Amino acid sequence: MTASLPHSVALAQMPSLAALFRLFLSGKHLNRVVEPALWAELEQQEAAYLALFTALGYELRIDARGFAWFHNKESGSNIRKTSRHLALLFLVIFDTQANDGKLLQRFAEWQIDAEWLAGVYKAHREVLDAEELDPDALVDLLNRACTLGFATPDPAGWRLLPAVYRYLDYFEFLAKSIKASDEEANDFVDEDVESENEDEEENF
């Protein structure tokens, strides 16, 4: 069955449709800072692009912080493995920078090179070795992050792009969830102790 295009879609006003479709279909993120012309068109014709891609069966997500992508709930094992490794890579990067007192929301300003990555590996060797990620693998993974729109090559190494907010948001969500769970557990223990004390006083 062929999807019919919404009447509101004016293809003449979407000259970069083919380029954007290829980019999103490849699994890459569009970043405003790297591809400002494509971003400007997407932003100007946001309603039309959303309607068109929805009609074609794709879920386009646009984040106001400057990135967009095709959201895919179902993915193959290779994609899941890459995503898991990228999550671990960004996690150890954020953890290292947090330990150095860096503001995580300013990750786009960080300069990352192979020597610094080697230090990250040394500090997180146990967890990285469990995923068979040595310093060379981390370099390969950052290059893969570039092809997916999470990073961009820099003369001295790499810089992270706004799309990394997807991972940072998730890490912060997990941290808040863990904190909330710990607080609930502490509250439960406190209530249990108070209850035991009340029982002892009554028995006494």
Secondary structure, 3 states (H helix, E strand, C coil): CCCCCCCCCCHHHCCCHHHHHHHHHCCCCEECCCCHHHHHHHHHCHHHHHHHHHHCCCEEEEECCCEEEEECCCCCHHHHHHHHHHHHHHHHHHHHHHHCCCCHHHHHHCCECHHHHHHHHHHCHHHHHHCCCCHHHHHHHHHHHHHCCCEEEECCEEEECHHHHHHHHHHHHHHHHHHHHHHHHHHHHHHHHHHHHHHHHHHC
